[in-house]
């Protein structure tokens, strides 16, 4: 039920707004609130006098503070953190520029190769003494260097043996220039651990142990077409795969011969497999039926060399 006293529709009395205490709106004080003069002053209106600064007595030293122990964490009882080895990354090489060769056998064989064109040779004092003992005629005068200078170029983990050479890469012969004799090793999509085709530079030369200077390397854009070119030269093409139909030891091998090696895991590609004259396997005793690329290649080359030698 609506209160009739506060009903907005009810007309208001003239002279102000009616209040419950009987006063009207125009009866309030004109300035301020009633009784404001009797109220106590606010606390923030009283100010305290600033206290004067305490002056020190002349000639009196300030008291020394008591010794406070250092509460920093004591690391002497905990083992030191292992040193994080800085990862060395080789500089990007210009594929049209020189290659880096390092290691005694690799550089010595390159210095003996008349087809090599050198930019510079760095050698430590011991390596220079070792070169002088060989009595070989050097095509370039080596520059004396510290081991740290060579490590900066090849990395701290490379076994450079104190000698390094920068030289132009050897020219790659054309497949039509290969003589139809002996053995030809064909690599089908063989890659290094970084999934790249290995270049003819330091790591490959070091692993080959000077063979890079004596074995010509032919690079082709289409392997199936290159195998066809070898077959036109009357070269017998044999592919190696763990799932081959025949045992390599029973295949009638003859010279000239080409052995085709596939990548680890994937093996021979389908087009390469169908282009080969024969696809053979290396029969192994026991449950192990496949080998890695290096071991399979070594065994295949040995078996093929012995069979060709026996048939001649």
Backbone torsions as a table, in degrees:
resi	resn	phi	psi	omega
1	UNK	NA	130.9	-176.1
2	UNK	-74.9	138.1	176.6
3	UNK	-75.5	121.6	-175.5
4	UNK	-70.0	-26.0	-179.2
5	UNK	-68.5	-33.1	-178.5
6	UNK	-103.5	16.5	-179.2
7	UNK	-70.1	122.0	-179.1
8	UNK	-66.3	-21.0	179.6
9	UNK	-78.6	-14.5	179.9
10	UNK	-76.7	130.7	-178.1
11	UNK	-63.4	139.8	-178.1
12	UNK	-87.2	147.7	178.1
13	UNK	-70.4	150.1	-179.9
14	UNK	-70.9	150.7	176.6
15	UNK	96.6	3.3	177.2
16	UNK	137.4	-174.1	-177.9
17	UNK	-93.5	132.7	-179.5
18	UNK	-72.5	138.9	179.2
19	UNK	-118.7	157.4	-179.6
20	UNK	-62.8	-29.5	-179.1
21	UNK	-82.3	6.4	177.3
22	UNK	89.5	-9.3	178.8
23	UNK	-83.3	156.0	175.6
24	UNK	-104.2	165.1	-176.0
25	UNK	-64.1	-25.9	-179.0
26	UNK	-86.2	-0.6	179.9
27	UNK	-86.7	-8.2	-177.3
28	UNK	-73.6	159.3	-178.1
29	UNK	-61.9	148.9	-179.3
30	UNK	-72.9	-37.3	-177.7
31	UNK	-124.1	125.7	176.2
32	UNK	71.3	-174.0	179.5
33	UNK	-98.7	154.1	179.2
34	UNK	-68.0	135.5	178.5
35	UNK	82.5	8.0	-178.5
36	UNK	-67.4	-27.0	-178.9
37	UNK	-72.9	-18.9	179.8
38	UNK	-90.3	-6.3	-178.3
39	UNK	-78.5	147.8	176.6
40	UNK	-69.3	149.5	-179.9
41	UNK	-64.2	154.5	178.9
42	UNK	-69.2	153.1	-175.1
43	UNK	-69.3	-27.8	-177.1
44	UNK	-81.5	0.2	178.1
45	UNK	-89.3	-11.8	177.6
46	UNK	-99.0	133.4	-177.5
47	UNK	-115.5	141.0	175.2
48	UNK	-92.0	146.9	179.2
49	UNK	-71.6	136.1	-179.3
50	UNK	-60.6	136.9	178.9
51	UNK	-77.6	135.9	-178.3
52	UNK	-68.8	151.6	178.2
53	UNK	-67.3	141.4	179.5
54	UNK	-80.7	114.5	-179.3
55	UNK	-88.3	137.5	179.4
56	UNK	-79.2	149.6	178.0
57	UNK	-68.4	142.5	-178.8
58	UNK	-66.3	135.8	177.3
59	UNK	81.0	-2.0	-178.7
60	UNK	-96.3	125.4	179.7
61	UNK	-78.9	149.1	177.4
62	UNK	-70.7	140.9	-179.8
63	UNK	-65.1	138.2	178.9
64	UNK	-74.3	141.5	178.9
65	UNK	-74.4	148.3	179.3
66	UNK	-67.2	149.8	-179.5
67	UNK	-66.3	128.4	176.6
68	UNK	-111.5	125.5	-179.0
69	UNK	-66.9	151.4	178.2
70	UNK	-80.0	120.8	-176.3
71	UNK	-96.5	20.1	176.6
72	UNK	-67.8	153.3	-176.3
73	UNK	-65.6	132.4	179.8
74	UNK	-83.9	116.5	-178.7
75	UNK	-96.9	0.1	-175.3
76	UNK	-68.2	-29.1	-177.6
77	UNK	-84.2	-11.1	-177.9
78	UNK	-103.9	145.2	179.6
79	UNK	-68.0	148.6	178.5
80	UNK	-67.3	151.1	177.2
81	UNK	-68.5	144.1	179.7
82	UNK	-65.4	142.5	-178.7
83	UNK	-71.3	126.6	179.3
84	UNK	-84.2	114.3	-176.6
85	UNK	-71.7	133.1	179.6
86	UNK	-73.5	130.3	-178.3
87	UNK	-79.1	125.5	178.5
88	UNK	-90.4	132.1	178.5
89	UNK	-121.2	130.2	-179.6
90	UNK	-69.7	153.2	176.4
91	UNK	-71.8	147.8	179.1
92	UNK	-62.8	127.8	-176.5
93	UNK	-96.7	138.2	173.7
94	UNK	-75.3	120.7	-175.8
95	UNK	-66.2	-20.1	175.9
96	UNK	-94.3	-1.6	-177.7
97	UNK	-96.2	-169.1	-177.0
98	UNK	-72.9	160.2	175.9
99	UNK	-106.5	158.1	179.9
100	UNK	-106.0	126.3	175.6
101	UNK	-117.4	138.6	178.7
102	UNK	-145.4	162.3	-175.5
103	UNK	99.3	146.9	-172.9
104	UNK	-61.5	-53.4	-175.2
105	UNK	-66.3	-38.9	-178.5
106	UNK	-66.6	-48.0	-177.6
107	UNK	-70.9	-39.6	179.8
108	UNK	-62.4	-43.6	178.1
109	UNK	-65.8	-35.5	177.7
110	UNK	-67.9	-37.8	177.9
111	UNK	-67.0	-27.1	178.6
112	UNK	-85.9	-8.5	-178.6
113	UNK	-89.2	114.6	-178.8
114	UNK	-68.6	-14.4	179.7
115	UNK	-81.2	-8.2	-179.4
116	UNK	-83.4	141.4	174.6
117	UNK	-119.3	116.2	-171.6
118	UNK	-97.6	148.2	172.5
119	UNK	-99.3	-44.2	176.7
120	UNK	-165.0	158.8	176.9
121	UNK	-132.5	125.8	177.0
122	UNK	-107.6	136.8	-178.5
123	UNK	-148.7	142.6	174.4
124	UNK	-77.6	174.5	-178.6
125	UNK	-62.1	-40.0	179.3
126	UNK	-68.0	-38.8	179.3
127	UNK	-67.4	-37.4	176.8
128	UNK	-63.2	-40.9	178.2
129	UNK	-64.9	-36.9	179.5
130	UNK	-68.7	-37.5	177.4
131	UNK	-66.0	-39.2	-179.8
132	UNK	-65.7	-29.6	179.9
133	UNK	-72.3	-24.2	179.8
134	UNK	-72.1	-26.3	-179.6
135	UNK	75.1	11.1	-178.6
136	UNK	-79.3	152.6	177.0
137	UNK	-86.4	119.3	-175.7
138	UNK	-88.1	135.4	177.9
139	UNK	-75.8	-11.8	-179.2
140	UNK	-148.0	148.4	179.4
141	UNK	-83.1	120.8	179.5
142	UNK	-67.4	152.6	178.0
143	UNK	-103.7	132.5	179.1
144	UNK	-68.7	131.1	-176.8
145	UNK	-142.7	158.1	175.5
146	UNK	-87.3	156.3	178.5
147	UNK	-59.1	-31.2	-179.8
148	UNK	-65.9	-33.0	178.8
149	UNK	-66.9	-37.4	178.9
150	UNK	-73.6	-38.7	178.5
151	UNK	-63.1	-31.1	178.5
152	UNK	-65.4	-21.6	-178.9
153	UNK	-96.0	-31.3	-174.7
154	UNK	-114.1	-11.9	-179.7
155	UNK	104.0	152.9	-176.9
156	UNK	-71.0	-19.5	-177.4
157	UNK	-93.4	-6.2	-179.0
158	UNK	-78.1	135.6	178.6
159	UNK	-88.4	86.9	-174.7
160	UNK	-89.7	-16.1	177.9
161	UNK	56.5	27.2	172.4
162	UNK	80.5	16.3	-179.0
163	UNK	-145.6	140.9	-178.4
164	UNK	-148.6	145.9	179.8
165	UNK	-136.4	140.1	171.3
166	UNK	-110.2	121.0	-175.1
167	UNK	-144.6	161.9	175.2
168	UNK	-70.5	145.3	176.5
169	UNK	-66.0	151.6	179.1
170	UNK	-70.0	147.0	179.5
171	UNK	-68.5	138.7	179.6
172	UNK	-91.8	121.5	-179.6
173	UNK	-71.1	160.8	177.0
174	UNK	-83.0	151.5	-177.2
175	UNK	-66.3	-25.6	177.9
176	UNK	-72.5	-16.5	-179.3
177	UNK	-86.9	-7.0	-179.6
178	UNK	-71.0	132.3	178.3
179	UNK	-78.8	137.8	-179.2
180	UNK	-77.5	73.4	178.2
181	UNK	-153.3	159.9	175.9
182	UNK	66.7	-146.0	-174.8
183	UNK	-115.2	141.5	174.8
184	UNK	-123.9	126.4	178.1
185	UNK	-101.6	123.9	-177.1
186	UNK	-112.5	127.7	-179.4
187	UNK	-108.0	120.8	-178.1
188	UNK	-100.2	96.4	173.8
189	UNK	61.9	40.9	175.4
190	UNK	-78.4	131.1	-177.8
191	UNK	-127.9	163.7	175.2
192	UNK	-85.6	179.1	-179.6
193	UNK	-58.2	-21.1	178.0
194	UNK	-88.9	9.7	179.0
195	UNK	64.7	33.9	176.1
196	UNK	-119.6	153.7	173.5
197	UNK	-70.1	124.5	-176.1
198	UNK	-64.7	137.3	178.6
199	UNK	-90.0	161.6	-179.3
200	UNK	-84.7	66.8	-176.9
201	UNK	-131.9	-155.6	-166.4
202	UNK	-53.0	-54.3	-174.9
203	UNK	-64.1	-45.2	179.8
204	UNK	-64.7	-43.5	179.6
205	UNK	-64.5	-38.3	179.5
206	UNK	-67.0	-40.8	179.3
207	UNK	-70.5	-33.4	-179.8
208	UNK	-75.6	-16.6	177.1
209	UNK	54.2	58.5	174.5
210	UNK	79.9	-4.3	179.4
211	UNK	-69.1	-20.0	179.9
212	UNK	-62.2	-27.4	-178.9
213	UNK	-82.4	-9.8	-173.8
214	UNK	-120.2	-18.9	-178.3
215	UNK	-106.2	114.6	178.1
216	UNK	-69.0	140.7	-179.1
217	UNK	-116.3	123.5	-179.9
218	UNK	-105.8	128.6	177.4
219	UNK	-108.1	126.8	-177.2
220	UNK	-124.7	147.7	177.8
221	UNK	-81.4	-25.3	-176.9
222	UNK	-132.3	109.9	-174.0
223	UNK	-71.7	-39.0	-178.9
224	UNK	-63.5	-38.5	178.0
225	UNK	-69.1	-34.9	178.5
226	UNK	-67.7	-38.0	177.0
227	UNK	-64.4	-37.2	175.7
228	UNK	-63.4	-35.9	177.4
229	UNK	-67.1	-35.5	176.1
230	UNK	-68.0	-39.9	178.3
231	UNK	-65.2	-30.1	176.2
232	UNK	-67.7	-23.0	176.8
233	UNK	-88.9	11.9	-179.5
234	UNK	66.5	31.2	176.7
235	UNK	-92.2	126.4	-179.8
236	UNK	-77.3	119.9	-174.6
237	UNK	-103.1	119.1	-179.2
238	UNK	-121.5	121.9	175.9
239	UNK	-91.6	145.3	179.8
240	UNK	-111.6	126.2	179.3
241	UNK	-153.8	145.4	-178.9
242	UNK	-64.4	-20.1	178.7
243	UNK	-102.5	22.6	-179.0
244	UNK	-64.9	153.4	-176.8
245	UNK	-72.8	-34.7	-173.8
246	UNK	-118.0	157.9	174.5
247	UNK	-81.2	133.1	-177.6
248	UNK	-59.6	-30.8	-179.1
249	UNK	-70.5	-20.2	-179.0
250	UNK	-101.6	-6.5	-179.8
251	UNK	-75.9	132.7	178.7
252	UNK	-72.3	86.5	-178.0
253	UNK	-79.3	147.3	179.4
254	UNK	-147.9	160.9	175.2
255	UNK	-97.5	146.7	-3.8
256	UNK	-73.8	147.5	-172.7
257	UNK	-133.7	142.3	175.0
258	UNK	-124.2	123.4	176.7
259	UNK	-102.0	127.0	-177.5
260	UNK	-106.5	121.6	-177.9
261	UNK	-109.4	132.0	178.5
262	UNK	-95.1	170.2	-179.0
263	UNK	-73.5	156.2	177.8
264	UNK	-66.4	135.0	179.6
265	UNK	88.5	-59.2	-177.0
266	UNK	-81.6	-31.3	-178.0
267	UNK	72.8	-155.0	179.6
268	UNK	-73.3	141.0	173.7
269	UNK	-73.1	158.9	-171.2
270	UNK	-62.5	-43.8	-179.4
271	UNK	-67.0	-36.5	176.8
272	UNK	-65.5	-40.6	-178.1
273	UNK	-64.0	-43.1	-178.7
274	UNK	-73.5	-21.0	179.2
275	UNK	-79.6	-26.2	-178.4
276	UNK	-66.1	150.1	175.4
277	UNK	-70.7	-40.2	179.7
278	UNK	-141.4	142.3	172.2
279	UNK	-113.1	115.1	-175.1
280	UNK	-119.1	167.8	178.8
281	UNK	-128.1	161.2	174.4
282	UNK	-97.3	111.2	-177.7
283	UNK	-72.9	122.8	-179.4
284	UNK	-117.7	142.7	176.6
285	UNK	-75.9	153.9	177.3
286	UNK	85.1	-163.0	-174.7
287	UNK	-85.9	-16.6	180.0
288	UNK	-79.8	119.8	-176.2
289	UNK	-114.0	-3.7	-178.7
290	UNK	-140.3	154.1	179.0
291	UNK	-126.2	166.5	174.9
292	UNK	-74.1	174.0	-171.5
293	UNK	-62.6	-44.7	-175.5
294	UNK	-65.5	-44.0	-179.6
295	UNK	-69.4	-41.0	179.2
296	UNK	-64.6	-38.2	179.1
297	UNK	-67.2	-42.3	179.7
298	UNK	-62.1	-44.5	179.3
299	UNK	-65.9	-42.3	-178.4
300	UNK	-64.8	-41.0	178.7
301	UNK	-65.1	-38.0	178.8
302	UNK	-66.8	-46.7	-179.8
303	UNK	-62.4	-43.5	-178.4
304	UNK	-66.9	-40.2	179.7
305	UNK	-63.8	-42.4	-179.5
306	UNK	-67.2	-38.0	-179.7
307	UNK	-69.7	-40.6	178.5
308	UNK	-66.0	-40.6	179.3
309	UNK	-63.8	-36.3	-179.5
310	UNK	-72.4	-28.9	-178.1
311	UNK	-87.6	-6.2	-180.0
312	UNK	-98.4	NA	NA
